[in-house]
């Protein structure tokens, strides 16, 4: 098993809170993680119909069956249980009683906010980060192979063909999760919506245009997008608010959490195609943003990344907000560094006074460079350093 970076934080918080919750996309490794960290705990899956029926019909009896606590997998399937968990942990007054996992964020978070506020620590587990793959020595040989394969653990564990796995993943996601949350009668329209979102990964979100392309209303597009967010399929990167006397873009950018899933939805059938594909830049940018998110979430921290763009088109791909310092990061999918790569940095430096040593450029090449305009990092160096530090 690949030891996940989140393990130490999960162990730490279980000694401080009566309930610890691990949420994230399906197949990101949540169950494997909690079983590895708490091997002595009783494991109970609320995906199993008879177990779920027991929990829903007799919650007091269900809680009494596990007085010392348990791992409750897919806890959002029995939301009424949360009030009884609250009463039980308040009564016994111990830390680390229950470990909850869940794949659909708003179902789980609604139950926690209503019943377990202040009693539950919340962690998010995304698919494997680059540093986890590197530590296990299973990083694909090229950036194209990495973007194509994505980061879901099962693909690496079973050496599966990515395209077939993602095809099954999308079908399962549509048939199970989407229908559980929303009464969507025509899944083919939702699948088209999913593919239209994929075509926009790395771009400013325009809900009206997205809805028009799918033949649905603005409000339906907004509702469906919230499903994709809650299921950890897409992430909305917010614009940074610092304006330097400039008018700023206020709409977010849309990104997929996983470059492999994105590649599948774009119809890319092999890593070689990614070398010249029109969406190469957006897929590479998606991978970088995902790594930045994993770097924060794996340490139990909230995301601190934004993008910056004014109404005249000046843009920084990513801004890392550290409170007293804004770290600009540019993302380029080319393998050869050119002066054009630093255009955004030159403008940012002029308006913000940021020095080159505080700026980073990530590209798809293999050579690190230190330049006066900024620090140039190969995709491998970036994956093993920046997400772990910012």
Protein Blocks (a to p, Z undefined) as FASTA:
>chain_A
ZZdfklmmmmmmmmmbfbdcdeddehiommmmmmmmmmmbccddfkbmklmmmmmmmmml
mmmmmmnopadehkllmmmlmmmmmmmmmmnopghkbccddfblklmmmmmmmmmgokac
cdddddddfklmmmnopacfbfklmmmnomafklmmnopafklmmmmmmmmmmmmmmmmm
pccfblmlmmmmmmmmmmmgoiacdfklmmmmnopafklmmmmmmmmmmnomaccddddf
blghpacdfbdcdddfblklmmmmnopabfklmmmgmklmmmmmmmmmmmmmmmmmmnop
acfbdcdddfkopacfbacdehjaccdddddfbfbdcfklmmmmmmmmmmnopafklpcc
ddfbfbdcddfkbccddfklmmmmmmmmZZ
